[in-house]
Amino acid sequence: MSDATDRISIAILALGGQGGGVLADWIQEVARHEGWLAQGTSVPGVAQRTGSTVYYVELARDDGTGRTPVLAQMPMPGDVDIVIASELMETGRALLRGFSTAARTTLIGSTHRIYAIGEKQAMGDGRGNGDKIIEAAFERSRRFIGFDMEAATDRSGSVISAIMFGALAGSGALPFPTETFHRAIEESGIAVASNMRGFAEGFEQAREPLAMPAEEQALVPVPTTAQGIALADRIATSLPDAAHNNALHGAARLMDYQDGDYAQLYLDRLERVAALDKAPFELTSETARHLALWMSYEDTVRVADLKTRKDRMGKVRQEVKAQDDQLLAVTEFMHPRLREICETLPAGIGGRVLASKGLSALLGRFFTSGRHVTTTSLRWYVMLRVVASMRAIRRTSLRYLEENARIERWLGLVLDHAVNAPDVALELVRCQRLIKGYGDTFERGLGNYEKIVGLHQRVPQDAADLRRLRELALSDDTCEAIDKATEVCQTACN
């Protein structure tokens, strides 16, 4: 290992748009102001979240001989003095690549998460294990500095590159005075005031103990309308205390999804379960949660509504840090299929189209490929709002009739087991986790659910078997594991 007083190697792992290149430039400017030689390179990732860009900065003390040292072009495992990562999973990538070593490296990483597409697409909980990354960060670094850089960015009104720059200065890992760091920001001449605020925030946080992101507490919805207050009163009087929180959230969700009458239907169904449940009323509480999720299924009306809401545009502006005087355009990929269009239509019309091979073939040609839609343009915004307004006739739609029939069959199965086999009833309730999203995701999940329930109706399964089958379905989006398991169960019982 080289003497860090003569040579310092720094690896920066950042996502697209986080200013990793700016950070690398600032570091080089600091070193040059102090009379050191500096070189920076970068290896771009595949995309904004499927891969990060690795910036490499190498600093060397000028020995006064006039000879230019040979500096590396990229970080090498076991030969990095400082690693800076802009997100928790990027810290994990640095550890996997061997950039951080216990005897040498100062590791500076954010503890917040930006979930990868693969994590979001998983049938179940596809999130990476952050606790294991934190544990490994302490084991495989000489010193680990970790805090929520995204929250620090929001507090300071700055950008994450400034936060990381401040954390680097606060760590003391570079032999340069703080004033030189300030000078690098000032001489850049770009957003100096906000970058200085971010620098100060990162500097202070680097001197604090490890800080994980604050847990967001789900607030119980407070009804403000007469109908909402009536629903809350009904929940308080007709349901056990253990189910109140989930039921309030469920009723609020369904009022937003459809209307107060739909929320009343939700409580009608939930009360049927509560009437057969007993302490600690876990069955009622879980049903309150999963029933609300199923009743707020994702159809084209819901998707159009969510994509054109004012608060969504506000969140997008905040995420990209758009200024008040800047125009924002949002382009999204949409691929509604003929089935989803027909499911939005009144049941008689939609069912007739899907039942006709000729009509399906004729109309299906217009829905074979997706398209990019600028939802902030007047044309597409108006079109989506028209689709969203179809909520008024949702109860007549083909999809509504189909989903209500499925929900009633599911509830009937749960009620059949609620008294004599409550543990089985609870696992059947939790099988609703398989059903989510829309399009192929929905059909795959529904198919897995029906395989499990169909097997249970043919060959009764105990609670442990149902749980095992559900977890198998959630662990494999190819459906091969659940197909094999249900086939084995069926064969063994024949």
N, C-alpha and C positions, 0 to 999 in steps of 0.2 A: 504494500500500500504506500502511495506517495505521501510525502510530507505536505499536510494541508496548508502550511504556511507558505509554500511555494506554488502550489497548484490546487485549485478547487473545482470540482466537477458538480454540475447542478442539472437535474432532470426535472422538467415541468410537464405534468400530464394534465391537459385541459380539453374541454369539449369545444366544438365549433362555436364561435361567437363569444367566448368567455375572455378573450383578450390575452391568451397565453403568449402570443407573439409580442404584444406590448410589454408584458411583464419581462420577457427575455431581453428586450431592448433596454428597458430600465436598468436591469441588473448589469448589463454590459456598460452602460453609461456610468453607473456608480463605480465600477471597477476602473474604467479609464480615467475618471476624475481623480482617482487615488493612485494613478500611475501604474496600474496593472494592464496586462494584455488580456484581451477578451475576444472570444469567438462564439457565435451562435449558429445553430443549425436546427432544422425541424424535420420530422418524419410525419406527414399528415396521415390521419386516420381514414377509414373507408367512408364514414358518414358522420353526421352530427352525434349519433348515439350508438351506432354499431361499432365504432372505434374512436379512440381519442387521438389527438395530435400530441406527439412527444417532442417537446422543445428541449434542446440540449445546449447548455452554456458551459464553456470551460474558461476558467480564469487562470492566468499564470503571472507570477511576480516578475517584473522586468529586472533581470540581473545586471543590467548596465553594460553588457558585452556587445549589444547590438545584434546578437543572434536571435532569430525568431524561432521559438520552440515549435515542435510539431504537436498540434492539438488534434484531439479525436473528433470524428464527425458525428458520433452518436454514443449514447451511454452504454456501458458494458456492465453486465452483472458483476457485483462485488467491487465496482470501481466508481461508485458515486458517493459524494460527500453529503449532498443535500437533495432531497426529493420533495417536490411541492405538488400536491394533487388537489384538484378543484372540487372533488366529489368523492364520497366514500368508496364507491366501486372503483374509481380511478386509483385510490389508495390500494385497493386490493389488486388491481392490475400491476401496479408498481412492485408489490410484494411478490406476485407470481413470476414476474420477469427477473426477479433477483436484484433489482436496483437498490433495494434497501437492505443493509446488513447490520447485525447487532453491534459489531465492534466499531462501526465507522459512521453510519448515516444519521443525519438529523432529518426526520420525516415530519413534514408539515402537511396535514390533510384536513379537508372539510369533512364533517360528520353527517352532512345532509345527503339525501339521495335524489337522483334523477333517474327514474325507472326506465330501463331499456325496453325496446319493443318486445323482445322475447319474454321479459318478465310480465308485461301487460297481456300478452297473448296466451299465457299459460291457462289451462282449463281451471286450475285451482290457484293457490297462492304461489306465484312463481317468483316472488321476491328473493333476492340473494340474502344470505345471512350476514347482517351487518355486525352482529356481536363477534362473530368469528374473525372478521376483518380487524376489528378493534384489538382483539386479543393478539392476533398475529402482528399487528403494527407495533405493539409494545415489545413483543418477543424479538422482532427482526429489525430493530432500530436501536441506535445508541440513545436516541431521545425522540419521543413522539409528541408532537404538538397537534392537538385536534380540537376543533370547535366548528360550530355551524356557520360557515362562510356565507351561505345564502341569507340567513337571518341578519348577519352583520352587514351584508350589502343593503338589505332593506332598511335597516336602522340608520345607516349613514347616507342613504340616497346616492350611493356610488356604484361602482362596478366591481366584480369579484377579483379582477386582476389587481386593483388597488388594495383590496383586502389581503390578497396573498403577498403583495409587495411589503405591506406593513407587517404581516406576520413574519416574513423573512427577516426584516430588520429587527423586530422584537425578539426573535429567537436568539440573536447574538451569534448566529452561525457564520456570518461574514465579518471579517476584521475591519469594517468600515464604519465611520461615525454616522449617526442618524441624519445629520445635516446634509450629508452627501446624497442620501436617499431623497430628501426633500428637494434638493437641487435638481435631481433627475426628473422629477415630476414637473417642477416649475419650468425647466428648460424645454420640456416637450410641448408646452403651450396649449395642450388640449385638456379641456375640462379640469383645469388646475384645482379649482375650489372643491369640486366634488371628489376628485381623486385624493386630495389631501385629507378630506374627511374619512374616506375609506381607508387610507393608510393609517390614520390615527386609530381607527377602530380595530384594524387587524393587529397593529402594534400592541395594543392593550390586551387583546384576546390571547395573543401568543404567550403572555406572561401569566395566564390563568391556568388552573387545572383543566383536564379534559372536560369538554362540554358537549353533550349530545343535544340534538334538536329537541325543543320542548314538545311534549306530547299534547296534541290538540284534543281538547275535551269536546265531545259532541254535546252541544247544548240542547236541552229539552225544548222543543218548539213551544212558543207561547202564543196561543190563539188570540187573534185580535178582532175577528169577526164574530157575529152572533152565532153563525153556524159552527165556527171553530170552537167557541166556548162551549156550545152544546155538546160537541163531540168529546171535548176534554172532560166534561161533567159525566158523560156516559161511561167513558173509560174509567174514571175514578170510582164509579159506583158499581159497574158490572164486571170488572176484571180484577184479578188478584194484583196486589202491589208489585209482585215480581215482574209483571208484564207491562206495567204502566209506561215505563220509559220507551220500550220498543213500540208499544201501541201508539203513543203520541207521535213518535217519529213516523210510523207507518201511516197514520191518518193524515198527517201534514203532507207527506209525500204524495198520497193519492188525491188529496185536494188540489195539489199543484199539478198532478198528472191529468186529472179529469175534472172532478168537482166534488162538492160535499156529499151528494147522494152516493157517489162511488165509495167514498170513505165510510158512509153508513153501511154499505154492503160489506165492506171489509170487517167492520165491527160485528155485523150479523154473523159472519163466518167464524170470526175469532171467538165469539161467545159460545158457539157450539162446541168448540174444543175446551174452553174453560169450564164448561158445565160438567165435563167428564174428568177433568184433571184434579190433582190433589197436591198438597205441599210437597216439595218447594215450588211447584208450578213451573218447572222448567219447560214442560211441553207447551204450555200457553205462551211463555215468553219467546221461545224459539219459533213457534208458529206465527206470532205477531211479526217477527222479523222477516221470515221467509215468505209468508203470505203477501206482505206488502211488496216485496221484490218481484214476486211472480205477477201480481196484479198490475204492476207498473212496467210490464214487458216493453221491450224496445221495438216499436213499429216505426214506419216512415213518418207518421205524424209527430211522434216523440222526438225523433232525430231532427226533423226540420225545426221543431220548436226550440230545442236546446241549442242548435247551431246559430240561431238568429236572435237569441236573447241579448238584451242590452248589457247585462252584467257579464256575459261571456266575452263580449267585445272589450269590455273594460279590463277583464283579466288578461286578455291577449295583449292589449296595449301595455299593461303593467309588466308582463313577462318580457316583452321585447324592448321595454323602456322607451316607448314612443313618447315624444314630447307633445304638448297640447297643440302646437302649430304644425305637427307632422301628420301627413295623410297615411293611413294604414290600409293595406289591401290583404285580405285573407283568401288564399286559394286552397281548396280542399278536394280530395279525391272521393268521388261517390260512385257507387256501382249498384243501384237498385236493380233487382232482377224482376222478371215478369211476375213471379209468385208474390213478391213483396208489394208490387203495385196492385195486383188483384186482391190481396189481403186487405188493402186499404179501402177498396170499393165496397159498396153494399153487398151483403153476403150472396144475394141472388145473382147479381151480375158477376162478381169475382169468381164464385163457384162455377158458373156456367162457362166462363172463359177457360178456367183451368181444366174443366172436364172435357173441353173440346180440343182434340188434337189439332184440328185445322186452325182454330183461332189462336191456340197457343203457339203454333209454328209461325203463323203470320205476324202476330204481335211480338213474339219473342225475339225477332230479328233486331228490334229496336233497343234491346236490353242485353246484348251479348257482351258489351265491353263497358268499362267505366269511363268516367270523364272528369276532367278537372273543372271545378266550379268556383268562381270568385264570389264568395258569399257576401262580400261587402259591396258588390256592384248592385245597382238598382234593379236590374233585370232579375238576377238570381235571388236577391233578397226578397223581392215581391213574390216570386214563384214559391220560395220556401215558406213564406208567411201564409200563402194560400193553402199549402199543404198542411201547415200547422193549424190553420183554422178549421180543418176537418175534424178536429177534436169534438166539435159539436155533434157530429154524426158518427163518432167512433163506435157507439153501442150497436149500430146497424152493420158494422163492417164484418167481413168474413173472419178476419183475425180475432176480433173480439169474441165472436161466438165460439171459435175453436179454442181459444185460451180459457174461456170460462168453463167450457166442458172439461178441459184437462184439469183445471183447478178443482172442480167439484169431484172428479174421480179421485184426485190426490187426497182431498180432505176426507172423502168417504173412507178411503183406505186407512187414513190416520185414525179416524173415529172408530173404526172397527177394532183397532188394537189398543185404543186409549185406556180402557179399563183393565183388561186382562194381561196386556203386554205393553205397558207404557214405554219400556226401553226400546222396543221395536218401533212403536209409533214415533218416538223421538228421532230415530235414525231415518225413518221415512220422511219426516219433515225436513231433515237436513239434506236429503237427496235433492231438494230444490236447488242446492248450490250448483248442480250440474247444468242448470238451465239459465243461460244469460246471453246477452248480446243479441245480434241479429245476423241474418244471412247464414253462411256456412257454420259460423260459431254456434249460433242458436240450434241449428239442425243437428250438429254433432252432439251437443250437450243434451238435447231432447232425446236423441236416439239412445244415448247411454243411459239416461234416466229410464226410458221405457224398457230397455233390456233388463235392468235391475228389478224394476217393479214387475215386469212380466215374469221373470224367473221366480220372484217371491210369490206371485199368485199361483204359479204352477207347483213350485216346490218351496214351501214356507222356509224362510231364512231367519236365523236368530239375529239379535242386534249386532253382535260382533261380525257376522258374515256380511250384513248390509253395510256396515261401516267399512269393512275391508274392500268390498266391491266398489263402493263410492270413491275411496281413496285411490284405487286402481284406475278408475275412470278419470279422475282429476290429474293423475300423474302422467298420462300418456295421451297426447292429442291425436295419435294415429288410430286410437280405438282398438289396437291389437290386443292389449293386455286385458281389457274388459271383455272383449269377444272370446278370448281363450278361456278366461275364468268362468264366464257364464256357460260356455259349452261344456267345460269340465264338470261344473255343478250339475248341469242337466243330465249328462251322461251317467254320473255317479248315482243319481237318484232314480234312474229308469230301471 
